């Protein structure tokens, strides 16, 4: 296993934990804001995992559009997941700060998890 593969697997482990939290929370009727947050986190960690796999350095930032831009610098085909990234982009801030928190629906939670899943599969296909 190369150093990049090892680093990717570290990011993947945490991304998968976010995905497990989403699955459990959806099944158990968990809090929608936290479900959306963890879906965003799953996508963020897969994008960061791709960057470390590619040997690209990045600063500590949570904006998915910023991370997507860095991924596009490595592989232009990352533009194919722009829609998913845009859907998830606001779930980091909007789910974290009281007063800014809207009430997300279960349907929005499912869409967020689906978008994160498409990002996951896209990234996995790139590193295989």
N, C-alpha and C positions, 0 to 999 in steps of 0.2 A: 504494500500500500504506500502510495506516495504521500509526501507531506501535505499536498493540497487535498488529496482524497481524505486524509485524516481530519484536516480542518473542516472540510465540508461535512463530514459525518458528525462532528461536534455541533454544527449549526443545525443539521437535519434532526438530531436528537431533540433539541429544544423546540424546533418547529413541529415535530410530531407530538410532543407533549401538549403544545397549544391546540393541535388538532384533536387530541384525545379529550381535552377539556371541553372543546366545542361539542363534540359528539355526545359526551355525558350530559352536558347542560341542555342540549336540544332534547335529548331523550327524557330528561327529568324535569323539563319546564323551567330551566334556570333563567337567570336574569339576562334579558336581551342585550343590554349594553355591554355586559362582560363577554357574551358570546361574540358580538361583533368585534370587540377589542381583540379577543384571542384569534379570531379569523385574520384580522389585520396583522397580528404578530406572527402568525404562521407564514403568511406571505412575505413579510419583511425578512424573516430568518432564512427563507429559501433564497430570496434575492441576495442577501448577504453571503449565504453559503456559496452561491454561484460565483460571486466576486472573489472570495478567498480561494475557491477552486481554480479560478482563472489567474490568480496571482495579482489581482488588482487591489491596491490599498484604498481605503475609504475612511472618512472621518465618522465619528459617532453621530449619526443622524437617523431619524425615524421616518422621514418623509419618503413614501414609496415612489413618488415621481422622481425624486433625486436619485434614489437607488436604481430605478429603472433606466434613467439616463446613463448611469455608470455601466449598467449591464449592456445597454445599446452600444456603448463605446467599444465593448469587447465583441459583441455579436449583434449586428443590426436587426436580426430577426426577433429580438426582444420587443420590437414595436408591435408584434402580434398579440401581446398581452396588455397593451395599453388600456383597453376597456376595463379589464379586471382590476388593474392597478388603480385606475381612476375611481372605480366603485368603492374600493377599500380605503382609499387615501385618507378620508376624513375620520375614519373610525379610531384613529389613534388619539387625536385631540378631543373630539366630540364625546368620547366615552370616558375621558379622564378628569375633566374639570367640572365641578359642581357649578350650576348656573348655565353651563353650555350644553348640558346633557339633554338631548331630545329623548323621547320614548320610542325606541325602535320596536318594530313588530317582529313576530316570529318569522314571517315571510322574509323580512330584511336579513334576519340572522341566517336563514337558509341560503339566501342569495350570496351573502358574504362568505359563507363556508364553501359554497360552490365555486366562487371566484378564487378563493385561496387554493382550493383543490386544483383548479386549472393552472394556476401559477406553479404549484408544486409539480404537477405532471410535466409542464413545459420545462422547468429547470432540470428535473430528473432526466428527461430525454436529451438535454444538452450535455450532461456530464457522463452519460453512458457511452 
